[in-house]
Amino acid sequence: MLYQGYGMQRRAYGEQPVRGGCVLAAITGNIGIHGGWASGIGLQPGGSPFWNIFPMKNNPVRASIPTFLWTEAVLRGTDLSKEEGLRGVERLSSNIKMIWAVASNALINQHSNINRTARILEEESLVEFLVVQDQFLTSTGKFADLILPACMQFETWGLEDGWKYGEEVILMPQIAEPAFETKSDYRICADLAMELGLFNEFTEGLDEKGWTKRLWESYRSNRFPDIPDFDTVVRNNLGVYSLPVHEPKISFEDFVRDPVNNPLNTPSGKVEIFSPELKELNDPDEIPPVPKYIQEWESPFGPESEKYPLQAIGPHYMGRVHSTHDNVDWLKEAFPQRIFINKKDAEDRNIEDGDNVMAFNDRGKVELICRLTERILPGVVAIPQGAWWEPDRKKVDQGGSVNTLTSERWTPLAFGNAQHTIMVEIKKVR
Amino acid sequence: MAQFGFFIDTSACSGCKTCQVACKDKNNLEPGILWRRVYEISGGNWEKGSNGGWKASLSTYNLSVACNHCEEPGCVEACPTKALYKEEKRGLVLIDEDKCIGCRYCEWACPYGALQFDRDRGIMSKCDFCVDYLDVGSSPSCVASCPMRALDFGEISELTLKYGNMKHIYPMADPEITKPCLVIKPHPEAETARSNNARVANKEEVKQ
């Protein structure tokens, strides 16, 4: 069983191990069989869509940019091109003057190279107006011109479908009134729609509970015929419905049994170990048609390792979901933000367990208490991603955000983030 | 007399601390008070092989410990006001808050760190096995919350039948001191923990 999607793709040339895994599965005959694998993170094939089914209407804006290149879009504006992943239009019709960040600490905290991002957001000639809609004053919120205070999920109605491994629908009833002046994200949008004269078009006459009911009934009619109707579910305080899985589903079983009549969704209908489409891109050094090892742009094997000899990774931490819950005291107590260092690397630098340590490279400096551990490879340090950035007067991050150190350079094919590809040095402070 | 205890499967524990947080949630414990603690045990070495690659020989596992409601509890013996006592119904070690003077002798006497000083109230506090939940037929909060199903509870004789009679794992105190009422399924790496000089790696998290 091969598995992909848990970090190795978020590296320089992260496309290569991902494609490499698929090729390995193909040449060893591990596609379309029990215990085999073909790609991805092991979703239940035929499972649910990732998010719910709120109707999107027709979006007249055709332009789209890769999420990870939003700073590039701000800097380049109407000069942004398909080389930077612009899709849907040849050029943007204007520079980006306003950002509305909803439920997102991603703008500053979770995006690479925080010091660079901060300079971009501080530059008034670029983004002139930043609106942040959130429940807490996050590191992103501190850059906002205007904050729209949102209520918690428990203070409004909602619905979720299971993602990843099964087919589920989960009702999230309102159990408390919104605190103070907060409103649900939906209510904030509806109020704005009112100002724009689009209230009825946006709401279709429904409030949060009304939409939840409509979507629940829609699930009932098209995916989960056995679930009770909305009013019964609410009255009886039910709420979670899982479609039982009776047998494992196997992707590409049909293709392996009869490839002629069940071609793959590739140009040739076959497994493409050599991809003519990638060859067309004519960038064999960074986008080879056959997956291969490419030395990363910051690597322990390159000359950069003389100055910055340690690889730094930003794993998910058990006390947080990305940057969510970093402000919860019980979770901070359970999982304090630390830099994890192998004893060998610490000994070389006269660092002892619990010392205050600075991790740094050309992009930034982070100061953190260290934890010496055997659980990490020598030559690698870990700073769990998601801690809220707190720069001091010298721009040294006292909050422990790994993105103070990461690079904004994107992966060549997917325009994805490569936040685990960074080299740093560490030293004891004070 | 009945005697209740906990079961801990250290081979299954992922160190997620859901038990610890569920306990704090149920009992509304301020940061700094941990009726259940998760110890990270870690030791061993990395050696560079002849091919240049690193090879690890490690002993790493997690150990979730609350109060072991010992048969011969050192805390009860140490308490000068008889605030700590062993109750009859389930053999639990409980605390009579009205009698506690906050002298913290019990804290010294417990080899498991179970006694936790509540600074705001000036008295000791500890795991009460969620006795109110037991009375209505529910599980203790920590056991019910464990996503790995690594915790269990019950009459100690039944736990022993179900899981064996191991009461010790490195680096816990010698069970002969207080006769703790718990059953442990040891993590396989516990065998090499002593020779690997394993230690509690997260002392600050368990307030040790």
Contacts between the chains, C-beta under 8 A, distances in Angstrom:
chain1	res1	chain2	res2	distance
A	318	B	15	7.4
A	318	B	16	5.2
A	318	B	17	6.9
A	319	B	17	7.8
A	329	B	31	4.8
A	330	B	21	5.4
A	330	B	24	5.4
A	330	B	25	7.6
A	330	B	31	6.5
A	331	B	21	7.0
A	332	B	31	7.7
A	333	B	31	4.6
A	333	B	32	7.4
A	333	B	34	8.0
A	333	B	205	7.4
A	334	B	17	4.4
A	334	B	20	5.9
A	334	B	21	6.1
A	334	B	38	7.9
A	334	B	205	6.8
A	335	B	17	7.2
A	335	B	205	7.7
A	336	B	204	6.9
A	336	B	205	6.8
A	342	B	46	6.8
A	344	B	46	6.5
A	354	B	204	7.0
A	371	B	201	7.2
A	371	B	202	7.4
A	372	B	201	7.9
A	373	B	42	6.1
A	373	B	201	6.0
A	374	B	42	5.3
A	374	B	43	6.4
A	374	B	44	5.0
A	374	B	45	7.4
A	374	B	46	7.2
A	374	B	56	7.4
A	374	B	58	5.2
A	374	B	60	6.6
A	375	B	42	6.3
A	375	B	58	7.4
A	375	B	60	5.8
A	377	B	46	7.2
A	377	B	54	5.8
A	378	B	46	5.3
A	378	B	54	6.1
